[in-house]
Structure formats: C-alpha cells, structure tokens
Amino acid sequence: MIRRKGINWQEIESPDYCEQPLLLNPEDSYIARFDEYTQDRPSYVAWYTPTSGDGMEGEMSDTGYTAGDEIPYHEHNRGHEVFLVEGGSVEVTTRGLRAIVHAGDIVFVPPCTSHGFKYLDQPTIWREWFQGIKMNEGLLEQRRFREYGDPSISNAHFDQKIARRLGTDWFDFVPACRDVKKEEIGTVRAYDFALETFGFPGIRMLQKIARYEMGGNIEFWQYRMDKGFTASANMWNAHGVRWSVFAGSVEVSIPGHEPFIAKAHDIINIPAYMPCELAALEDGTVVFDYSCKGFLFRALEYISAMQAQGADILKDGEGLARLLEEKYDIFVTGCLRE
C-alpha cells in the first residue's frame, strides 16, 4: 500500500496554510486537466476547485469546446449547474425553447430541467460551477473505466449505468423547439440582466441568481466597479472569497502576502478566515461572485431602506459592519465605499 505523507507545518519556516492558490490562473492552476470525451480533438476540461460542504458545492472548472461540439439533451434529478460563457457562443436548448448565448451570459440549470448545448465557436470557454453534483470526479471516473476496464463493455452500456448512478437521464429523442430571444428563457441570465440592482459610489451590484433558486444555499452576483473602488472582508469571513474576473483587473491585498493582480479570466480564491482587500484597477472592471453564502440581497434591501429613511447607522461604518455580520452573515470591513 502506498501511503502519502501529510505536511508537517512545523518544519516550514513560513508555512502557507491555504489548501488552494489564492490566484487561480487558467493556464497553470488546475487540479486536473483532461479531455471530456475523446482524445482526438482539442477540447479539454480544466478543473480548479473541489466540492466542499454538506451541499457538495463550489466545484469550478472551465471546459474548452470546439465548433460543432454538442451536449445531447438530458436532465439531472439532483444538483444545480451554473455556466458562464467566458468566450464564444452557445446554442442552448431547454424545455422547448432554443436561443444563442454569448460571452458574459449565464446559463442556470436547476435540477429536473431538461437541457442540451451546441457550441458554435472555436474555442468556446464554458466556465462551470456545480452544487450537489461531483461532475469532474464523475468525468475522471469515466476516463478511468475506459482506460482500465473491460474492453468488451460498450460505451453505451457504461454510459447508461454511470448516468443512472449520477442521477442523469439522457434522452433518446431530439426535442421540438421554438427559437426565441435568450431573454425569453428564464434560466438564461444575459450579461446586462439582473433580478435586482443596487448602486453605491463606485459599484453596481447585479443579482444574477437568487438564493431561492439555489435551494437556499448561495446567491450569485455580478459587480461592475469603477477604477479605485475598494471592498474588504474582515478576518471573521467564514465563507472566503471566490470572484471570477470577467473584465478589467483587481489588486488583492492579504496580510502576510505580497499583493497580486487578478486579470480577466482569473479566479480570486481566498479561503475562509483570511482578511483581504480588493481594489479595481480599471474603470469597467467586472467580476462574478461565486462565494456569496451570506444574505447579501437582504442586507442590501436593508441598507436601501435605511438610506430612504436617512438613518444614522449608515454614518457609523463599524456599527454597520457589525450589524451586517451578525444579522446577514456578511463580513465587510467598515462599509462599501469608494
């Protein structure tokens, strides 16, 4: 039996207790990089973060597709999928509707929602986030089975068994669909779309996916920031920070580390209980927030109500920060500011 030795932190002069890099760069920061289906084409999966927590959430990856690649029509009996088009365009088919989405659009797939995709450009970069599905582990299991398993077992037979185990139903029909604008599909969230928008000096906060759509576990947000806008989280942040930079760049400062710059397509990946400060370096910087486990929408509704009333608490940054932490599970330092 091969035993892997753990790390003895006491033997390291300056230990770094982070399980993952603070900056996830698509070129070299993946857990694994592999083909999704076959090795005879230039498509790939780059898997960045594993699942975590009771809800099996937070698994992120990029898949690069070539023009003409397709994911056949199917449905998952459990789990949520969130796809961001990082580049290229995709034909989305779901529940009798078909539309084309482009860079910056999000496709949200709740459980028991039939869907299929056709990738139109080469390459199309499809940034993925999963909850309740160990997607990339499942893909690697398939690779392992086909490499080391019984060669007499057909792919179709294996696919049927593995799909049943993972709670996926692959359909043996092509759905009759009506072509529509992407805005007519409720689970497509276009780049400029928001369920609700909140504005503060230097930032617009767009809620892309609500907590009620994610089984009560998490919210997804898009932030548009002006140059110089700064946000910070205190040491009690139990959720960490996971921002995907879509446009512009962000400087990240963490005590004990050299500041670093995250550019477009990078993922800022800061674990729990690490204070940090994030500053937009360019006008029009856009990031997607994949780590909002606190009740941000409730908090912003509260702040908006207090603004309308001219409440004194908005003048007390420290008091507001304590209230947001204790009541809404939001760990900002001070308050949102320029």
URJOMO-V878306 format. One record per residue. NEAR is the number of other ideal C-beta (glycine too) atoms within 12 Angstrom. Layout:
near={NEAR;NEAR}
This chain:
near={3;4;5;6;7;8;13;8;12;8;10;10;7;9;12;17;16;22;17;29;25;33;36;36;24;32;14;13;26;27;25;23;24;27;25;33;23;16;13;8;18;17;30;29;33;34;34;38;36;24;26;26;20;11;22;24;34;39;35;42;44;40;42;32;37;26;20;18;30;24;34;23;28;28;28;28;19;25;32;35;39;41;42;44;39;39;29;33;28;41;35;43;37;36;26;19;27;28;32;29;41;26;27;33;37;43;41;35;41;29;25;19;30;30;40;30;35;29;32;26;25;18;28;37;34;42;44;41;44;40;37;30;32;26;40;35;24;29;32;24;23;29;25;16;21;24;14;11;18;12;11;8;16;13;19;12;16;22;26;17;19;26;24;15;18;28;21;31;23;23;17;12;13;14;20;12;22;15;16;21;17;31;18;19;32;24;34;39;34;30;25;18;27;26;25;23;21;28;21;25;15;23;34;27;35;35;34;44;41;27;27;16;28;32;21;15;29;38;38;41;42;39;42;32;40;24;20;21;33;30;40;29;40;28;20;22;32;20;34;35;42;41;40;45;42;38;29;30;29;41;30;38;26;29;17;16;20;12;19;27;24;39;26;29;32;35;43;47;37;38;28;27;20;32;26;40;29;40;31;33;27;24;17;22;36;36;46;43;42;42;39;41;32;31;27;36;34;25;33;35;19;24;30;20;16;22;21;11;12;10;17;11;22;25;14;16;19;16;19;29;29;21;25;35;27;16;19;27;25;38;36;36;27;24;32;33;23;17}
